[in-house]
């Protein structure tokens, strides 16, 4: 997994590529969830380049969403690969996340 995290005013932008699985979720949690607070309550996660994903990755996304909600923020998944879409459907979490195709529209 390759993870890029940028902190912008009021938001955290995250891009994940490669394998997003049980072996990598701790890195995601340390790098993203730890940054969520009242000054940066909004998280945008780009999963368009994720090649494979497992249930552990879904669970870390759920925990991230819970952390964001605890700070009255929003979590938006910006773009998803077919692999992500499949795993979200298989784990019955496809409706749990706000998904958008236009990060520019979200930031405007």
C-alpha positions in Angstrom: 0.0 0.0 0.0 1.1 3.5 -0.8 -0.5 6.2 1.4 -0.4 9.9 0.8 -1.8 12.2 3.5 -2.1 16.0 3.2 -3.4 18.3 5.9 -5.3 21.3 4.5 -7.3 23.9 6.4 -10.3 22.0 7.9 -9.6 18.7 6.1 -7.4 15.8 5.7 -7.0 14.4 2.1 -5.9 10.8 1.8 -4.9 8.8 -1.3 -4.5 5.0 -1.0 -3.1 2.8 -3.7 -2.1 -0.8 -4.1 -3.1 -3.4 -1.5 -5.2 -2.1 1.3 -5.5 -5.0 3.7 -4.9 -6.3 7.3 -1.2 -5.9 6.9 -1.5 -2.2 6.2 -4.5 -0.9 8.3 -2.3 0.1 11.3 -0.4 2.5 9.1 -3.6 4.0 7.8 -5.0 4.4 11.3 -1.8 6.0 12.6 -1.6 8.3 9.7 -5.2 9.4 9.3 -7.3 8.7 12.4 -4.7 10.3 14.7 -5.0 13.6 12.7 -8.8 14.0 13.0 -9.7 16.7 15.5 -11.9 19.7 15.8 -9.7 21.8 13.5 -9.6 19.2 10.8 -12.8 17.2 11.1 -13.3 16.5 7.4 -11.6 13.6 5.6 -11.6 12.9 1.9 -10.3 9.4 0.9 -9.4 8.6 -2.7 -9.5 4.8 -3.2 -9.5 4.9 -7.0 -6.0 3.2 -7.2 -6.7 0.4 -4.6 -6.0 -2.9 -6.3 -7.3 -5.2 -3.5 -8.9 -4.6 -0.2 -10.1 -6.9 2.7 -12.6 -6.6 5.6 -9.9 -5.2 7.9 -9.5 -2.2 5.6 -13.3 -1.8 5.6 -13.2 -1.8 9.4 -10.5 0.9 9.5 -12.7 3.0 7.2 -15.6 2.5 9.6 -13.4 3.5 12.6 -12.2 6.6 10.6 -15.8 7.6 9.9 -16.6 7.2 13.6 -13.7 9.4 14.6 -14.8 12.0 12.1 -18.4 12.0 13.3 -17.2 12.4 16.9 -15.7 15.7 15.8 -18.9 16.7 13.9 -17.1 16.2 10.6 -17.7 14.4 7.4 -15.9 11.6 5.6 -16.2 11.3 1.9 -14.7 8.6 -0.3 -13.7 10.3 -3.5 -13.6 7.7 -6.2 -13.5 3.9 -5.7 -11.9 1.2 -7.7 -13.9 -1.9 -8.7 -12.0 -3.9 -6.0 -13.2 -1.4 -3.3 -16.8 -1.4 -4.7 -16.9 -5.2 -4.6 -15.6 -5.5 -1.0 -17.9 -2.7 0.3 -20.8 -4.6 -1.3 -19.7 -8.0 0.1 -19.3 -6.6 3.6 -22.6 -4.7 3.3 -21.0 -1.4 3.9 -21.6 0.2 0.5 -24.3 2.5 1.9 -22.3 3.5 4.9 -20.0 6.0 3.1 -20.6 9.1 1.2 -19.0 8.5 -2.2 -18.4 11.3 -4.8 -16.7 11.4 -8.1 -15.6 15.0 -8.0 -13.1 16.1 -5.3 -12.9 19.6 -6.8 -16.7 20.0 -6.4 -16.4 18.9 -2.7 -13.7 21.4 -1.9 -15.5 24.4 -3.5 
